[in-house]
């Protein structure tokens, strides 16, 4: 089995690993309710996407009554 000829320096290791960093998720606001949502995704709070209701969401008030 072969062995590396030279030890990889700390700076070259860090330079290689620089692309492994996590990025912040970009959030947009829902046009209907104003909550934060991922872009190109239906709002989980109100169920709207691009001004149209896409998902039927049960109201929180109905859940509290049960």
N, C-alpha and C positions, 0 to 999 in steps of 0.2 A: 504494500500500500504506500502511496506517495505521501510525502510530507511537504508542507509549504516551505519554500526557500527562505522567505523573509517574514518576520513578524509584522502583522498589520498595525500601523501606528494608531494612536488614539484619535488623532484628527481625521484620518481617513475613515475610521470606523464611524465616527460621529457624522461625517459628511455623507456616508452611505445611508445612515439611519435617519437622516434629516427628513426623508419623505414618509417616514412611518408615523409622524405626529398626527394626533387626532385633530380634526377641524370642527369648529362650532357649527351646529345645525342652523341653517338660515330659516328664519320663521317669517311668515307674513300674517297679516290680520284678516280675519274672516269679514267679508263685506256685510254680512247679515247681522252677526252678533258681536263682532269685535274681538273674539278670542284669538289667541295665537295658534296658527296651524302651519304644517309643512306645506311648501308650495306644491301645486298640482295635486292636491289631496282634498277630499271632501271633509268638511268640518264635522268632528265627532260630537260636538255639543249641539248644533242645530240641524246638521244634515244637509247643508247647502253647499253647492259648488258652482261657481260662475253665475250666481244669482238664481239658480234653479234648485229646487229640492230634489236631491238624489237619493237620500237615505231617510227612511221614516225613523225618527228618534222619539222614544217614549219620554214624556215630560217628567221632570223631577218631582213635580207636585203630585202626580199620580202615584209615584213610588212611595212618597211619604205617607199617603193616605192608607196604604196597605199595611 
